Amino acid sequence: MNKFKIGDRVKSILKNEYHGVRYGDIGKVQEDSYVPYVRWDRIGEIVAFNEENLIKLYTYEDLKKAPIGTKITFQNGYLIKFDKERVYGVINGIYYNGNIDYIILFLKGKVTDERFGKIIKIEEPIYQTVYEHKEEILDEAEKRYLKAVIRPFRARMKYIMKEDINYATKEYIRIDLGREMINLPKFDSGSMYKGMKLEKKYTLEELGL
């Protein structure tokens, strides 16, 4: 997973000058990459850096768009955490629950709160996919039928495709076996195999067969 995305504002933390970029220079990421290409404000050039030599500069709008679970650590050790439209935390044993707009006003210097101090760290959660819904191309009846049809020829299968005929009033399924083709009976357009695109070559894996 890339740490930086297109449009992120970043700062160089490389101690030595690198291709004209100095420590503390600020620029904008031009493309998603494990080696981000950054257009640096001071020199106007695009220079690629390794991710570990950059830090992301958060804007107030970034914080408004931060995902649930984002944590902000302040200089005095106080920690707040995002939960939808609010941020929450515990300070001196007292539960704090406030609107994110208040935190942004504080960061802009529009309000003061000695409990916080300077921001020293912003952490976004790293998500891991544990479930992903995928739309099925065929329904269960269509799967059962095609499985039965291709069972004797499964090892020779190349692809399965839906085609139309008769000015698109009828459709049929074509099965490519390499040197041979099997054309299944025609059916009214749009009445069966609705999840298959016309003229697209599907593998058995794509169709769940």
C-alpha positions as CSV (number, residue, x, y, z in Angstrom):
1,M,0.0,0.0,0.0
2,N,1.4,3.4,-1.0
3,K,1.9,5.9,1.8
4,F,1.3,8.9,-0.5
5,K,-1.3,9.6,-3.1
6,I,-1.6,12.1,-6.0
7,G,-2.1,15.6,-4.7
8,D,-0.6,15.0,-1.2
9,R,1.6,17.9,0.0
10,V,4.9,16.5,1.4
11,K,8.1,17.8,3.0
12,S,11.6,16.4,2.4
13,I,13.3,15.1,5.6
14,L,16.4,14.0,3.8
15,K,19.3,15.6,5.6
16,N,21.5,16.2,2.6
17,E,20.5,18.0,-0.6
18,Y,19.3,15.6,-3.3
19,H,19.0,16.8,-6.9
20,G,18.4,20.4,-5.8
21,V,15.9,19.4,-3.1
22,R,16.9,20.5,0.4
23,Y,15.7,19.5,3.9
24,G,12.4,21.1,4.6
25,D,11.4,21.7,1.0
26,I,7.7,21.3,0.2
27,G,6.1,19.9,-2.9
28,K,3.1,18.0,-4.3
29,V,2.9,14.3,-5.3
30,Q,2.3,13.9,-9.0
31,E,1.4,10.2,-9.2
32,D,0.8,7.2,-7.0
33,S,4.0,5.2,-6.7
34,Y,6.2,3.4,-4.2
35,V,8.8,6.1,-5.2
36,P,6.7,9.2,-5.3
37,Y,7.3,11.8,-8.0
38,V,7.1,15.2,-6.4
39,R,7.0,18.7,-8.0
40,W,9.0,20.8,-5.6
41,D,7.8,24.3,-5.0
42,R,11.1,26.0,-4.5
43,I,12.9,24.6,-7.6
44,G,9.8,23.9,-9.8
45,E,11.3,20.5,-10.7
46,I,9.9,17.0,-10.4
47,V,12.2,14.8,-8.3
48,A,11.4,11.3,-7.1
49,F,12.0,10.4,-3.4
50,N,11.8,7.2,-1.5
51,E,8.7,7.3,0.8
52,E,10.8,7.1,4.0
53,N,12.4,10.4,3.1
54,L,9.1,12.3,3.0
55,I,6.4,13.3,5.5
56,K,2.9,14.2,4.6
57,L,1.7,17.8,5.3
58,Y,-1.8,17.7,6.6
59,T,-4.2,20.5,5.8
60,Y,-7.3,21.3,7.7
61,E,-9.3,19.9,4.8
62,D,-7.4,16.7,5.1
63,L,-8.5,16.4,8.6
64,K,-12.1,16.9,7.7
65,K,-11.8,14.1,5.2
66,A,-9.8,11.8,7.4
67,P,-11.2,8.2,7.8
68,I,-12.8,6.9,10.9
69,G,-10.1,5.7,13.3
70,T,-7.6,8.5,12.5
71,K,-5.6,9.5,15.6
72,I,-4.0,12.8,16.5
73,T,-1.4,12.9,19.2
74,F,-0.5,16.2,20.8
75,Q,2.6,17.4,22.5
76,N,1.3,16.8,26.0
77,G,0.4,13.2,25.1
78,Y,-3.2,13.9,24.7
79,L,-4.8,11.7,22.0
80,I,-8.0,12.2,20.1
81,K,-9.6,9.8,17.6
82,F,-12.0,10.4,14.8
83,D,-15.5,8.8,14.9
84,K,-17.6,9.9,11.9
85,E,-18.3,13.6,12.4
86,R,-16.8,13.9,15.9
87,V,-13.5,13.3,17.7
88,Y,-13.1,11.8,21.1
89,G,-10.6,11.0,23.7
90,V,-9.9,11.0,27.5
91,I,-7.8,13.7,29.2
92,N,-7.1,13.7,32.9
93,G,-9.7,10.9,33.3
94,I,-12.5,13.0,31.7
95,Y,-14.1,11.9,28.5
96,Y,-13.9,14.5,25.7
97,N,-16.2,14.5,22.7
98,G,-16.2,17.4,20.3
99,N,-17.0,18.4,16.8
100,I,-14.0,18.2,14.3
101,D,-14.7,21.8,13.3
102,Y,-13.6,22.9,16.8
103,I,-10.3,21.0,16.5
104,I,-9.7,22.7,13.1
105,L,-10.5,26.1,14.5
106,F,-8.0,25.4,17.3
107,L,-5.3,24.3,14.8
108,K,-5.9,27.5,12.8
109,G,-5.3,29.5,15.9
110,K,-8.9,30.8,16.1
111,V,-9.4,29.3,19.5
112,T,-7.0,28.3,22.3
113,D,-6.9,25.3,24.5
114,E,-3.8,24.7,26.7
115,R,-4.8,21.0,27.1
116,F,-3.7,20.2,23.6
117,G,-0.3,21.8,22.7
118,K,1.3,21.2,19.3
119,I,0.4,18.2,17.1
120,I,3.2,15.8,17.0
121,K,1.7,12.9,15.1
122,I,-1.3,12.1,12.8
123,E,-2.0,8.4,12.2
124,E,-4.5,7.1,9.6
125,P,-5.7,3.5,10.0
126,I,-4.4,0.9,7.6
127,Y,-7.3,-1.2,6.4
128,Q,-7.1,-4.9,5.4
129,T,-9.8,-6.4,3.2
130,V,-11.5,-9.2,5.1
131,Y,-14.6,-9.4,2.9
132,E,-15.3,-8.2,-0.6
133,H,-18.6,-8.7,-2.3
134,K,-18.4,-9.6,-6.0
135,E,-21.3,-9.5,-8.3
136,E,-22.1,-12.9,-9.8
137,I,-22.2,-13.0,-13.6
138,L,-24.4,-16.1,-13.8
139,D,-27.3,-17.1,-11.6
140,E,-27.4,-20.6,-10.0
141,A,-29.6,-22.1,-12.7
142,E,-27.4,-20.8,-15.5
143,K,-24.3,-22.2,-13.7
144,R,-25.8,-25.6,-13.2
145,Y,-26.8,-25.8,-16.9
146,L,-23.4,-24.6,-18.3
147,K,-21.5,-26.9,-15.9
148,A,-23.5,-29.9,-17.2
149,V,-22.9,-28.9,-20.8
150,I,-19.2,-28.4,-20.6
151,R,-18.4,-31.3,-18.2
152,P,-17.2,-33.7,-21.0
153,F,-15.2,-30.9,-22.7
154,R,-13.9,-29.0,-19.7
155,A,-10.2,-29.7,-20.3
156,R,-10.5,-28.3,-23.9
157,M,-12.3,-25.1,-22.9
158,K,-11.0,-21.8,-24.2
159,Y,-13.8,-19.3,-23.5
160,I,-17.6,-18.8,-23.3
161,M,-19.2,-15.9,-25.1
162,K,-22.7,-14.4,-25.5
163,E,-23.6,-13.3,-29.1
164,D,-26.6,-11.8,-30.7
165,I,-28.4,-12.4,-34.0
166,N,-31.6,-11.5,-35.8
167,Y,-31.1,-7.7,-35.4
168,A,-30.4,-8.2,-31.7
169,T,-33.8,-9.9,-31.0
170,K,-32.1,-13.2,-30.2
171,E,-29.0,-14.2,-28.3
172,Y,-27.1,-17.5,-27.8
173,I,-24.1,-18.8,-25.9
174,R,-21.0,-19.9,-27.8
175,I,-18.5,-22.2,-26.3
176,D,-15.0,-22.3,-27.8
177,L,-13.2,-25.7,-27.5
178,G,-10.2,-24.7,-29.6
179,R,-10.8,-26.5,-32.9
180,E,-14.6,-26.7,-32.4
181,M,-17.4,-24.4,-31.4
182,I,-20.6,-25.3,-29.6
183,N,-23.6,-23.0,-30.1
184,L,-26.3,-23.4,-27.5
185,P,-30.0,-22.8,-28.4
186,K,-31.1,-19.3,-29.0
187,F,-33.2,-17.3,-26.5
188,D,-34.9,-13.8,-26.5
189,S,-32.4,-11.0,-26.0
190,G,-32.1,-9.9,-22.4
191,S,-34.1,-12.9,-21.1
192,M,-31.2,-15.0,-19.9
193,Y,-27.5,-14.7,-19.0
194,K,-28.2,-11.0,-18.3
195,G,-24.9,-10.6,-16.4
196,M,-22.8,-11.5,-19.4
197,K,-21.7,-8.8,-21.8
198,L,-22.1,-9.3,-25.6
199,E,-18.9,-10.5,-27.4
200,K,-16.9,-10.7,-24.2
201,K,-14.8,-13.8,-23.9
202,Y,-15.2,-15.3,-20.4
203,T,-13.0,-17.9,-18.7
204,L,-14.5,-20.6,-16.5
205,E,-13.1,-18.8,-13.4
206,E,-14.7,-15.5,-14.3
207,L,-18.1,-17.3,-14.6
208,G,-17.7,-19.3,-11.4
209,L,-17.7,-22.6,-13.3
